[in-house]
Amino acid sequence: MLLNYQYRMYPDTNQKLEFNEWLRICQYWYNLQLGERFTWWQENNLQLKSFPWWKELFPSLFDTKPDYYNQKAQLPTIKQDLKKVWHSGELLDFKTVPSQTLQDVSKRVDLAFSRFLKGDSNGKKSGKPRFKNAASFRTIKIEGQAVTIERVEKDWLFLSISKLAGWLKVRLHRPLPDGFVLKNILITKKADGWYTTVALDDPTVPVFNRDEVVPTWDNSLGMDAVLHENDYLATSDGEKLPSLKSFRKSQGKLAKVQGRKATKKKGSAKRRKLTNREAREHQRIARSRKDHAYKTAHKIVRTGKKVFFHEDLNLRGLTKRNKAKKDDNGTFIANGQSAKSGLNKSWLDAGFGHFFTTLDYIASKAGAVVVRVNPAYTSMVLSYRDEIIFTDTSIRTYFDPKELLVVDRDINASINIKRLGLGLFPSIKSLLGKVVFKTTATASTRTEILEILRKLDTASQNCVDGMPEAHSEQLAVTVR
């Protein structure tokens, strides 16, 4: 099993200068290789489209095509002398950087470019790779054979890195596990200092096999992304987890710093100071969002379930701007983007994509599985009786006169997601604007669903009864 532990490190002044120089050299090496690939494809793209069998017709093109191996083979030649950057005139010494670190940069370029052209293992293509600046290139990788653990004290770890003067001091906020072997370390420059991510591997720990888990009604849990008021997530067990809204809470302070920064002269010391303060604010927002994701994921995994179903959200589409609208005269008219901008901000602030990735990571270590399902119609159908009830997002609750039951929209949607993951959700199609149920399987889970909803309704009614009379009447009206 492979684990990554991140610690803060405290390099001295000379080590900071060396790390900054390493980052600058790796950034230049990354951009140089990416530029070679772009140049080759721009010059030979027409031949590749015209002749799919271009390897046989143009063998010389195949020999000059930049790839991981021939670009990595340039390093011995580059190391023989100082490399001059043409636009700035600075001289870079590639010999000062560990060789495996430069080779890893070549691998990063090859991976980014191949995902742009061919896609990943699932066939999903990434965007066009970008040239890196100092702000976007902040991490370098050092292999384990170039790192030596010199001493481990109570709260400190001292590392010796090839071509780095002195020992590197690392703060151990949690101890290293026993039996693991050091594979590599990542050195990252952040707004508040330097950090190292230690990759540890233990071959004796077996890798979890996801195929061993068989989902059932008792060992599975459905989750619905709520994004309404202070609710973040609703589960099929009748629980609602609170949201954090880290950016919403900090946007006033962030806007104040950005406004002060805009008034300062570019390149001045005051502007650099405010830039660092702005970066720290963004860092606090990101860290609080990450902390909330881990705490929420741990709370879900501690339920003891083995299969977790969640919505396969199209976050890119949900946060997309509305198309511009024009009248007959060509004048732009209102398209609802002003209202949607606030919704887009809320979606991005919630960070559901990062949360579900974190949940998958934590669940896999606990021997559980996270499954994505298509959420079509799950928020509209009544879970214990296949009927379209929640036709609009403004309908948050529904009182069923037949069952004398108050059904919460979000809890109902999470139960439907669980049914969908288990193959118990009805087959639905929309014909000429009318929703038609083709198949249904509600009877098999009706009893379990009603039991969950009645417990939730009883708990909410007890909460109303325990309040003062004025507050209980107001809440009862809201619920009913």
DRENDO-800550 format. One record per residue (C-alpha): x, y, z; residue number from 1; chain; residue in one letter. Coordinates in steps of 0.001 Angstrom, whole numbers. Layout:
BEGIN
- X	Y	Z	NUM	A	a
...
REM end
This chain:
BEGIN
- 0	0	0	1	A	m
- 1193	3509	-834	2	A	l
- 622	6379	1612	3	A	l
- 1450	10071	1306	4	A	n
- 2220	12093	4449	5	A	y
- 2708	15840	4137	6	A	q
- 4845	17744	6646	7	A	y
- 6104	21270	6930	8	A	r
- 9836	21696	6553	9	A	m
- 12125	24475	7706	10	A	y
- 15051	24926	5282	11	A	p
- 17733	27457	6133	12	A	d
- 18459	30473	3927	13	A	t
- 20949	28696	1661	14	A	n
- 18610	25740	1209	15	A	q
- 15736	28064	272	16	A	k
- 17933	29670	-2375	17	A	l
- 18843	26238	-3753	18	A	e
- 15213	25112	-3851	19	A	f
- 14199	28296	-5654	20	A	n
- 16963	27688	-8184	21	A	e
- 15818	24085	-8668	22	A	w
- 12254	25228	-9258	23	A	l
- 13430	27801	-11803	24	A	r
- 15503	25235	-13712	25	A	i
- 12686	22649	-13701	26	A	c
- 10194	25293	-14828	27	A	q
- 12447	26268	-17744	28	A	y
- 13035	22604	-18637	29	A	w
- 9277	21943	-18597	30	A	y
- 8504	24889	-20872	31	A	n
- 11366	24036	-23234	32	A	l
- 10108	20484	-23784	33	A	q
- 6496	21603	-24136	34	A	l
- 7536	24190	-26733	35	A	g
- 9361	21526	-28749	36	A	e
- 6253	19367	-28839	37	A	r
- 3981	22228	-29871	38	A	f
- 6406	23271	-32628	39	A	t
- 6634	19746	-34051	40	A	w
- 2867	19254	-34108	41	A	w
- 2203	22643	-35700	42	A	q
- 4700	21940	-38459	43	A	e
- 3584	18361	-39189	44	A	n
- -99	18378	-38304	45	A	n
- -1183	18652	-41946	46	A	l
- 818	15577	-42989	47	A	q
- -558	13555	-40094	48	A	l
- -4160	14348	-41052	49	A	k
- -3604	13695	-44774	50	A	s
- -1675	10447	-44337	51	A	f
- -2811	8240	-41429	52	A	p
- 15	5820	-42340	53	A	w
- 2606	8599	-42008	54	A	w
- 5133	6379	-40200	55	A	k
- 5782	4433	-43416	56	A	e
- 5722	7461	-45728	57	A	l
- 7708	9874	-43538	58	A	f
- 10123	7862	-41373	59	A	p
- 12225	10985	-40810	60	A	s
- 9284	12649	-39067	61	A	l
- 8988	9712	-36718	62	A	f
- 12676	10025	-35817	63	A	d
- 12387	13725	-34965	64	A	t
- 9070	13496	-33083	65	A	k
- 9640	14650	-29483	66	A	p
- 8805	12017	-26885	67	A	d
- 9809	11181	-23343	68	A	y
- 12962	9262	-24261	69	A	y
- 14583	11551	-26833	70	A	n
- 13790	14652	-24770	71	A	q
- 15257	13055	-21658	72	A	k
- 18329	12122	-23705	73	A	a
- 19107	15853	-24136	74	A	q
- 20002	16228	-20458	75	A	l
- 23652	15013	-20674	76	A	p
- 24344	17587	-23392	77	A	t
- 22577	20419	-21549	78	A	i
- 24523	19684	-18363	79	A	k
- 27884	20189	-20070	80	A	q
- 27576	23971	-19960	81	A	d
- 25397	26719	-18549	82	A	l
- 22066	27166	-20298	83	A	k
- 21219	30741	-21273	84	A	k
- 17583	31862	-21215	85	A	v
- 17139	33958	-24337	86	A	w
- 14410	36329	-23083	87	A	h
- 15976	37145	-19687	88	A	s
- 19663	36427	-20193	89	A	g
- 19955	34396	-16976	90	A	e
- 22280	31411	-16832	91	A	l
- 20964	28096	-15503	92	A	l
- 23180	25249	-14283	93	A	d
- 21351	21942	-14780	94	A	f
- 24093	20061	-12922	95	A	k
- 22889	21456	-9582	96	A	t
- 19561	19581	-9815	97	A	v
- 19288	15808	-9109	98	A	p
- 19055	13860	-12359	99	A	s
- 15892	11971	-11345	100	A	q
- 14129	15288	-10701	101	A	t
- 14806	16494	-14253	102	A	l
- 13692	13129	-15646	103	A	q
- 10470	13406	-13679	104	A	d
- 9825	16789	-15329	105	A	v
- 10128	15074	-18723	106	A	s
- 7620	12480	-17582	107	A	k
- 5196	15218	-16490	108	A	r
- 5420	16849	-19917	109	A	v
- 4837	13528	-21664	110	A	d
- 1834	12731	-19471	111	A	l
- 245	16171	-19950	112	A	a
- 701	16059	-23730	113	A	f
- -526	12467	-24134	114	A	s
- -3685	13237	-22141	115	A	r
- -4236	16240	-24387	116	A	f
- -3973	14171	-27581	117	A	l
- -5121	10666	-26624	118	A	k
- -6792	10977	-23219	119	A	g
- -6317	8996	-20030	120	A	d
- -7074	5309	-19407	121	A	s
- -10805	6070	-19577	122	A	n
- -10466	7954	-22868	123	A	g
- -11158	11336	-21268	124	A	k
- -9024	14077	-22814	125	A	k
- -7552	16980	-20876	126	A	s
- -7149	20559	-21983	127	A	g
- -4204	21951	-23875	128	A	k
- -1088	22012	-21646	129	A	p
- 0	25465	-20534	130	A	r
- 3434	26945	-20160	131	A	f
- 4337	27278	-16489	132	A	k
- 5276	30431	-14645	133	A	n
- 6774	30719	-11175	134	A	a
- 3333	30741	-9555	135	A	a
- 2080	27589	-11307	136	A	s
- 5260	25490	-11053	137	A	f
- 5813	24955	-7339	138	A	r
- 6540	21233	-6863	139	A	t
- 9519	19035	-7663	140	A	i
- 9969	15320	-7073	141	A	k
- 13058	13676	-5581	142	A	i
- 13394	9905	-5759	143	A	e
- 14068	7801	-2690	144	A	g
- 17615	6811	-3687	145	A	q
- 18592	10495	-3497	146	A	a
- 17116	10917	10	147	A	v
- 18560	9612	3266	148	A	t
- 16881	9728	6675	149	A	i
- 19712	10909	8910	150	A	e
- 17934	11197	12263	151	A	r
- 14420	10936	13700	152	A	v
- 13695	12723	16961	153	A	e
- 10445	13126	18895	154	A	k
- 8912	15820	16683	155	A	d
- 11580	16324	14030	156	A	w
- 12919	14488	11004	157	A	l
- 16280	15287	9418	158	A	f
- 16776	14398	5747	159	A	l
- 19849	14437	3566	160	A	s
- 19164	15122	-121	161	A	i
- 21606	14656	-2965	162	A	s
- 23196	17942	-4152	163	A	k
- 21638	19863	-1229	164	A	l
- 23993	21320	1366	165	A	a
- 23217	20376	4964	166	A	g
- 20375	18455	6525	167	A	w
- 16770	19345	5809	168	A	l
- 14689	19882	8955	169	A	k
- 11104	18528	8830	170	A	v
- 8438	18956	11517	171	A	r
- 6672	15670	12360	172	A	l
- 3159	16614	13423	173	A	h
- 2375	12877	13321	174	A	r
- 4829	9971	13505	175	A	p
- 5931	7970	10514	176	A	l
- 4334	4477	10385	177	A	p
- 6525	1445	11028	178	A	d
- 7410	-988	8270	179	A	g
- 7073	1434	5369	180	A	f
- 9827	2122	2830	181	A	v
- 10577	5639	1568	182	A	l
- 9752	5799	-2160	183	A	k
- 10144	9521	-2935	184	A	n
- 9446	12983	-1602	185	A	i
- 7773	16029	-3112	186	A	l
- 9018	19501	-2228	187	A	i
- 6354	22194	-2573	188	A	t
- 6569	25943	-2142	189	A	k
- 3358	27418	-718	190	A	k
- 2269	30868	378	191	A	a
- 3220	30286	4016	192	A	d
- 6417	28278	3556	193	A	g
- 7890	25017	2308	194	A	w
- 6302	21575	2595	195	A	y
- 7405	18031	1839	196	A	t
- 5167	15087	936	197	A	t
- 6706	11763	1907	198	A	v
- 5570	8753	-167	199	A	a
- 5747	5523	1841	200	A	l
- 5205	1993	563	201	A	d
- 4681	-1276	2423	202	A	d
- 4477	-4348	152	203	A	p
- 3187	-6521	3034	204	A	t
- -100	-4574	3227	205	A	v
- -2527	-6038	642	206	A	p
- -4194	-3809	-1911	207	A	v
- -7962	-3561	-1527	208	A	f
- -9971	-5271	-4254	209	A	n
- -13186	-3356	-5020	210	A	r
- -14844	-6366	-6661	211	A	d
- -15133	-8154	-3323	212	A	e
- -17922	-5865	-2055	213	A	v
- -21485	-6805	-3045	214	A	v
- -23965	-3931	-2478	215	A	p
- -27126	-4683	-506	216	A	t
- -29818	-2533	1090	217	A	w
- -28223	-2789	4544	218	A	d
- -24562	-2206	3629	219	A	n
- -25096	723	1202	220	A	s
- -25726	4438	1618	221	A	l
- -27099	6990	-836	222	A	g
- -25972	10629	-821	223	A	m
- -27548	13693	-2396	224	A	d
- -25709	16986	-2897	225	A	a
- -28081	19500	-1310	226	A	v
- -26535	22973	-1684	227	A	l
- -29533	24613	-3	228	A	h
- -29127	27121	2860	229	A	e
- -26828	25504	5456	230	A	n
- -27196	21900	4253	231	A	d
- -24341	20268	2364	232	A	y
- -25236	16606	1999	233	A	l
- -28282	14399	2676	234	A	a
- -27959	10657	3299	235	A	t
- -30424	7830	2841	236	A	s
- -30292	7196	6600	237	A	d
- -32186	10451	7153	238	A	g
- -29216	12615	8153	239	A	e
- -28243	16030	6812	240	A	k
- -24657	17223	7059	241	A	l
- -23880	20951	7360	242	A	p
- -22034	23025	4791	243	A	s
- -19022	25262	5401	244	A	l
- -19141	28014	2730	245	A	k
- -15489	28911	3267	246	A	s
- -15283	31343	350	247	A	f
- -18576	33062	1204	248	A	r
- -17313	33753	4717	249	A	k
- -13940	35086	3552	250	A	s
- -14821	36925	345	251	A	q
- -15213	40279	2132	252	A	g
- -11740	40098	3617	253	A	k
- -10321	38854	318	254	A	l
- -11964	41684	-1632	255	A	a
- -10526	44221	789	256	A	k
- -6987	42928	280	257	A	v
- -7442	42811	-3497	258	A	q
- -8744	46381	-3524	259	A	g
- -5730	47648	-1602	260	A	r
- -3421	45681	-3875	261	A	k
- -4937	47257	-7006	262	A	a
- -3964	50748	-5786	263	A	t
- -271	49895	-5390	264	A	k
- 2332	50300	-8089	265	A	k
- 3307	47150	-9907	266	A	k
- 6672	45831	-8795	267	A	g
- 6658	47765	-5515	268	A	s
- 7372	46175	-2155	269	A	a
- 3912	47056	-827	270	A	k
- 2223	45325	-3752	271	A	r
- 4335	42191	-3220	272	A	r
- 3383	42211	449	273	A	k
- -318	42469	-362	274	A	l
- 61	39766	-3017	275	A	t
- 1396	37442	-345	276	A	n
- -1507	38361	1945	277	A	r
- -3936	37584	-871	278	A	e
- -2276	34206	-1412	279	A	a
- -2579	33461	2309	280	A	r
- -6301	34234	2225	281	A	e
- -6788	31868	-705	282	A	h
- -4746	29277	1164	283	A	q
- -6951	29556	4256	284	A	r
- -10063	29113	2120	285	A	i
- -8619	26041	389	286	A	a
- -7444	24492	3641	287	A	r
- -10764	25013	5405	288	A	s
- -12574	23454	2423	289	A	r
- -10181	20497	2471	290	A	k
- -10571	20073	6232	291	A	d
- -14358	20089	5868	292	A	h
- -14168	17488	3093	293	A	a
- -12032	15129	5188	294	A	y
- -14162	15494	8321	295	A	k
- -17382	14942	6382	296	A	t
- -15911	11942	4552	297	A	a
- -14696	10376	7798	298	A	h
- -18128	10851	9362	299	A	k
- -19764	9077	6420	300	A	i
- -17268	6196	6417	301	A	v
- -17726	5701	10170	302	A	r
- -21349	4702	9531	303	A	t
- -19957	1258	8762	304	A	g
- -21426	1029	5268	305	A	k
- -19486	-728	2534	306	A	k
- -20953	912	-594	307	A	v
- -21591	4636	-1037	308	A	f
- -23664	5909	-3959	309	A	f
- -23488	9558	-4986	310	A	h
- -24580	11688	-7913	311	A	e
- -22387	11839	-10995	312	A	d
- -22521	15629	-11127	313	A	l
- -21614	17511	-14298	314	A	n
- -19907	20316	-12391	315	A	l
- -18555	21926	-15550	316	A	r
- -22061	22193	-16959	317	A	g
- -23581	23315	-13656	318	A	l
- -21154	26233	-13404	319	A	t
- -21302	27216	-17070	320	A	k
- -22400	30730	-18003	321	A	r
- -25741	31218	-19718	322	A	n
- -25720	31921	-23429	323	A	k
- -26164	35520	-24470	324	A	a
- -29605	36517	-25766	325	A	k
- -30449	39160	-28377	326	A	k
- -33695	40659	-29506	327	A	d
- -34727	41250	-33130	328	A	d
- -32687	44465	-33258	329	A	n
- -29497	42717	-32104	330	A	g
- -29552	44289	-28636	331	A	t
- -28477	42095	-25743	332	A	f
- -31292	41294	-23323	333	A	i
- -31390	39699	-19883	334	A	a
- -30389	36029	-19889	335	A	n
- -30506	35248	-16159	336	A	g
- -26744	35187	-15719	337	A	q
- -26832	37657	-12829	338	A	s
- -28823	35212	-10727	339	A	a
- -26862	32196	-11928	340	A	k
- -23537	33799	-10976	341	A	s
- -24410	33392	-7316	342	A	g
- -25373	29758	-7900	343	A	l
- -22110	29143	-9763	344	A	n
- -20185	30603	-6843	345	A	k
- -22028	28320	-4424	346	A	s
- -21288	25225	-6521	347	A	w
- -17597	26073	-6714	348	A	l
- -17444	26977	-3028	349	A	d
- -18979	23626	-2052	350	A	a
- -16218	21707	-3865	351	A	g
- -18222	18523	-4415	352	A	f
- -15711	17177	-6926	353	A	g
- -12906	17351	-4383	354	A	h
- -15163	15953	-1659	355	A	f
- -16165	12850	-3620	356	A	f
- -12521	12218	-4528	357	A	t
- -11599	12486	-842	358	A	t
- -14446	10163	99	359	A	l
- -13250	7595	-2435	360	A	d
- -9731	7733	-982	361	A	y
- -10844	7351	2658	362	A	i
- -13441	4682	1842	363	A	a
- -10905	2593	-82	364	A	s
- -8630	2473	2968	365	A	k
- -11622	1292	5041	366	A	a
- -12477	-1460	2545	367	A	g
- -15508	357	1100	368	A	a
- -16532	1356	-2417	369	A	v
- -17776	4696	-3805	370	A	v
- -20006	4451	-6889	371	A	v
- -21276	7285	-9115	372	A	r
- -24792	7058	-10540	373	A	v
- -26767	9141	-13017	374	A	n
- -29125	11317	-10905	375	A	p
- -31854	11748	-13566	376	A	a
- -35329	12039	-11962	377	A	y
- -34025	11027	-8502	378	A	t
- -35023	14377	-6978	379	A	s
- -38543	14313	-8487	380	A	m
- -39878	10823	-7781	381	A	v
- -41422	9910	-4424	382	A	l
- -39194	7136	-3118	383	A	s
- -41855	4807	-1611	384	A	y
- -44444	5374	-4358	385	A	r
- -43340	5908	-7934	386	A	d
- -44985	9251	-8544	387	A	e
- -43662	12649	-9677	388	A	i
- -44099	14983	-6689	389	A	i
- -41148	17390	-6482	390	A	f
- -41631	19127	-9811	391	A	t
- -39882	22338	-8755	392	A	d
- -36853	23110	-6624	393	A	t
- -38966	25426	-4446	394	A	s
- -40828	22362	-3094	395	A	i
- -38661	21400	-130	396	A	r
- -41155	19173	1715	397	A	t
- -44262	17173	815	398	A	y
- -47075	16080	3133	399	A	f
- -48577	12746	2095	400	A	d
- -52210	12563	3281	401	A	p
- -52344	8810	2617	402	A	k
- -49414	7954	4858	403	A	e
- -49758	11017	7133	404	A	l
- -46096	11637	6544	405	A	l
- -43905	14650	5840	406	A	v
- -41243	13820	3234	407	A	v
- -38106	15917	2943	408	A	d
- -37031	16530	-648	409	A	r
- -33308	15959	-84	410	A	d
- -33674	12818	2057	411	A	i
- -36091	11456	-520	412	A	n
- -33545	12123	-3302	413	A	a
- -30762	10362	-1379	414	A	s
- -32998	7282	-949	415	A	i
- -33700	7288	-4685	416	A	n
- -29962	7464	-5391	417	A	i
- -29505	4408	-3195	418	A	k
- -32310	2628	-5053	419	A	r
- -30720	3587	-8360	420	A	l
- -27367	2175	-7299	421	A	g
- -29002	-1092	-6244	422	A	l
- -31011	-1351	-9458	423	A	g
- -34344	-751	-7704	424	A	l
- -35185	2600	-9272	425	A	f
- -37912	2636	-11956	426	A	p
- -37116	3027	-15624	427	A	s
- -38388	6448	-16724	428	A	i
- -38691	8072	-20114	429	A	k
- -40017	11431	-21229	430	A	s
- -42450	11149	-24137	431	A	l
- -43833	14363	-25680	432	A	l
- -43185	16263	-22468	433	A	g
- -44857	13612	-20254	434	A	k
- -42924	11434	-17844	435	A	v
- -43744	7734	-18278	436	A	v
- -42765	4968	-15823	437	A	f
- -41780	1955	-17902	438	A	k
- -40815	-376	-15033	439	A	t
- -41058	-69	-11260	440	A	t
- -39548	-1851	-8269	441	A	a
- -40862	181	-5346	442	A	t
- -42742	-2614	-3579	443	A	a
- -39531	-4420	-2566	444	A	s
- -38198	-1415	-614	445	A	t
- -41398	353	423	446	A	r
- -41329	-905	4022	447	A	t
- -37703	82	4627	448	A	e
- -38177	3533	3104	449	A	i
- -41302	4312	5117	450	A	l
- -39532	3237	8301	451	A	e
- -36697	5706	7671	452	A	i
- -39039	8570	6781	453	A	l
- -41297	7975	9779	454	A	r
- -38359	8027	12155	455	A	k
- -37234	11308	10612	456	A	l
- -40764	12754	10780	457	A	d
- -41133	11704	14436	458	A	t
- -37801	13256	15344	459	A	a
- -38706	16557	13677	460	A	s
- -42142	16570	15370	461	A	q
- -40529	15968	18773	462	A	n
- -38233	18911	18064	463	A	c
- -41292	21078	17349	464	A	v
- -43100	19905	20483	465	A	d
- -40114	20720	22662	466	A	g
- -40000	24366	21522	467	A	m
- -41910	27303	22982	468	A	p
- -45456	27639	21618	469	A	e
- -44796	30568	19263	470	A	a
- -41701	28958	17745	471	A	h
- -43297	25515	17439	472	A	s
- -46325	26902	15575	473	A	e
- -44054	28770	13164	474	A	q
- -41876	25707	12518	475	A	l
- -44898	23436	12159	476	A	a
- -46313	25720	9461	477	A	v
- -42943	25690	7685	478	A	t
- -42633	21893	7803	479	A	v
- -46242	21180	6813	480	A	r
REM end
